Amino acid sequence: MNKNEKAEIIAEAKGLIENSTALYLTDYSSINVADISDIRNQFRKEGVNYKVFKNTLFKLALEESGKFDKLANHLVGMTGFAFASTNPVAPAKIIKKYFDASQKLSLKACYIENEYFDGAKLNELAALPSKQELIAALMSSLNSPASGIVRTIAAVMRELVSVVDEVSKKKAA
């Protein structure tokens, strides 16, 4: 590989690093090509970009970007990189699902936003709700008080109508 090719790879990795809100490092040793293709498809469906770079070139890209500095210590062995920009917990869910099924594709470490997590935190990360789930829960809790107020007003109106109806029946008798 010549200098220009290395520079292009470093620039690509740096671009992915800078445009990601989350970066996951995985150990993909002993995974066959068919399984890696399946994993990539699962990542792609969630808007996650899964790539493999040479560790030394990726380390240079990390240094140039100035982000995710603690990941450099984990650049050993066969390392796959999952870059997420819209759903930062999606890679954790996919990695956990695959790891639970086959005991392969383990998490080395990751960054979500500016927070570093060791690979031992995979179960906790995979249990986090996605951004869409959080928004739905928030909207539901915001909607609950409004629904309660509407029901209370409707109940008062029903009672008022009932009282007026009873009064009119008494006056008619």
C-alpha positions as CSV (number, residue, x, y, z in Angstrom):
1,M,0.0,0.0,0.0
2,N,1.5,3.3,-1.0
3,K,1.4,6.6,0.8
4,N,-1.5,8.0,-1.2
5,E,-3.7,5.0,-0.5
6,K,-2.8,5.2,3.2
7,A,-3.7,8.9,3.2
8,E,-7.0,8.2,1.6
9,I,-7.9,5.5,4.2
10,I,-6.9,7.8,7.0
11,A,-9.0,10.6,5.5
12,E,-12.0,8.3,5.1
13,A,-11.7,7.0,8.7
14,K,-11.3,10.6,10.0
15,G,-14.4,11.7,8.1
16,L,-16.4,8.8,9.7
17,I,-15.1,9.6,13.1
18,E,-16.0,13.3,12.9
19,N,-19.5,12.6,11.5
20,S,-20.4,10.0,14.2
21,T,-22.1,10.5,17.5
22,A,-21.1,7.0,18.6
23,L,-18.2,4.7,17.7
24,Y,-18.0,1.1,18.7
25,L,-14.9,-1.2,18.4
26,T,-15.6,-4.9,18.0
27,D,-13.5,-8.0,18.0
28,Y,-14.6,-9.9,14.9
29,S,-12.0,-12.7,15.1
30,S,-13.3,-16.2,14.2
31,I,-16.4,-14.8,12.3
32,N,-16.9,-16.1,8.8
33,V,-17.6,-14.0,5.8
34,A,-21.3,-14.9,5.6
35,D,-21.8,-13.8,9.2
36,I,-19.9,-10.5,8.7
37,S,-22.1,-9.8,5.7
38,D,-25.2,-10.5,7.8
39,I,-24.0,-8.3,10.6
40,R,-23.2,-5.5,8.1
41,N,-26.7,-5.8,6.7
42,Q,-28.2,-5.5,10.2
43,F,-26.0,-2.4,10.9
44,R,-27.0,-0.9,7.5
45,K,-30.7,-1.3,8.4
46,E,-30.2,0.8,11.5
47,G,-28.2,3.5,9.7
48,V,-24.9,2.3,11.1
49,N,-21.7,2.1,9.0
50,Y,-19.5,-0.9,9.9
51,K,-16.0,-0.8,8.5
52,V,-12.7,-2.6,9.0
53,F,-9.5,-0.5,8.9
54,K,-5.9,-1.3,9.8
55,N,-5.4,-0.5,13.4
56,T,-2.3,1.7,12.8
57,L,-4.1,3.7,10.1
58,F,-7.2,4.1,12.3
59,K,-5.0,5.2,15.2
60,L,-3.6,8.0,13.0
61,A,-7.2,9.0,12.0
62,L,-8.1,9.2,15.7
63,E,-5.2,11.4,16.5
64,E,-6.0,13.7,13.6
65,S,-9.6,14.0,14.6
66,G,-9.0,14.6,18.2
67,K,-12.0,12.6,19.2
68,F,-12.5,9.3,21.1
69,D,-8.9,9.3,22.4
70,K,-9.3,6.4,24.8
71,L,-10.1,4.0,21.9
72,A,-6.5,3.9,20.8
73,N,-5.7,1.6,23.7
74,H,-8.1,-1.0,22.2
75,L,-6.6,-1.1,18.7
76,V,-5.2,-4.6,19.0
77,G,-6.1,-7.7,17.0
78,M,-9.0,-7.9,14.5
79,T,-11.0,-4.8,15.0
80,G,-14.2,-3.8,13.3
81,F,-15.6,-0.2,13.7
82,A,-19.3,0.6,13.9
83,F,-20.1,4.3,13.3
84,A,-23.5,5.6,14.3
85,S,-24.8,9.1,13.7
86,T,-28.6,8.9,14.2
87,N,-29.2,6.1,16.7
88,P,-26.2,5.7,19.0
89,V,-27.4,2.6,20.9
90,A,-28.3,0.6,17.8
91,P,-24.8,-0.9,17.4
92,A,-24.9,-2.1,21.0
93,K,-28.2,-3.9,20.5
94,I,-26.9,-5.6,17.3
95,I,-23.6,-6.6,18.9
96,K,-25.3,-8.0,22.0
97,K,-27.8,-10.0,19.9
98,Y,-25.0,-11.5,17.8
99,F,-22.7,-12.1,20.8
100,D,-25.5,-13.8,22.8
101,A,-26.2,-16.1,19.8
102,S,-22.7,-17.1,18.9
103,Q,-20.2,-15.8,21.6
104,K,-18.5,-13.9,18.8
105,L,-18.3,-10.2,17.8
106,S,-17.5,-8.9,21.3
107,L,-17.4,-5.3,22.2
108,K,-13.9,-3.9,22.9
109,A,-15.0,-0.4,23.8
110,C,-17.1,2.5,22.6
111,Y,-17.9,6.2,22.8
112,I,-21.4,7.5,22.8
113,E,-21.3,11.3,22.3
114,N,-18.3,12.1,24.5
115,E,-18.8,9.3,27.0
116,Y,-16.4,6.4,27.0
117,F,-17.6,2.8,27.8
118,D,-15.6,-0.3,28.3
119,G,-16.6,-3.5,26.5
120,A,-18.0,-4.9,29.8
121,K,-20.8,-2.4,29.6
122,L,-22.4,-4.0,26.6
123,N,-25.5,-5.3,28.4
124,E,-26.2,-1.9,29.9
125,L,-25.7,-0.1,26.6
126,A,-28.0,-2.6,24.7
127,A,-30.7,-2.1,27.3
128,L,-30.8,1.7,26.7
129,P,-33.8,3.0,24.8
130,S,-33.3,4.4,21.3
131,K,-33.8,8.1,20.7
132,Q,-37.2,7.4,19.1
133,E,-38.3,5.3,22.1
134,L,-37.3,8.2,24.4
135,I,-39.2,10.7,22.4
136,A,-42.3,8.5,22.4
137,A,-42.1,8.0,26.1
138,L,-41.7,11.7,26.7
139,M,-44.6,12.6,24.4
140,S,-46.7,10.0,26.2
141,S,-45.9,11.5,29.6
142,L,-46.6,15.0,28.3
143,N,-49.9,13.9,26.9
144,S,-51.0,12.2,30.1
145,P,-51.7,15.4,32.1
146,A,-53.5,17.0,29.2
147,S,-55.7,13.9,28.8
148,G,-56.5,13.9,32.5
149,I,-57.5,17.6,32.4
150,V,-59.8,16.9,29.4
151,R,-61.4,13.9,31.2
152,T,-61.9,16.0,34.3
153,I,-63.5,18.9,32.4
154,A,-65.7,16.4,30.5
155,A,-66.8,14.8,33.8
156,V,-67.7,18.2,35.2
157,M,-69.7,19.0,32.1
158,R,-71.6,15.7,32.4
159,E,-72.4,16.4,36.0
160,L,-73.6,19.9,35.1
161,V,-75.8,18.6,32.4
162,S,-77.2,16.0,34.8
163,V,-77.9,18.6,37.5
164,V,-79.6,20.9,34.9
165,D,-81.7,17.9,33.7
166,E,-82.8,17.0,37.2
167,V,-83.7,20.7,38.0
168,S,-85.8,20.9,34.8
169,K,-87.6,17.6,35.7
170,K,-88.4,18.9,39.2
171,K,-89.8,22.2,37.8
172,A,-91.9,20.3,35.2
173,A,-93.5,18.2,38.0
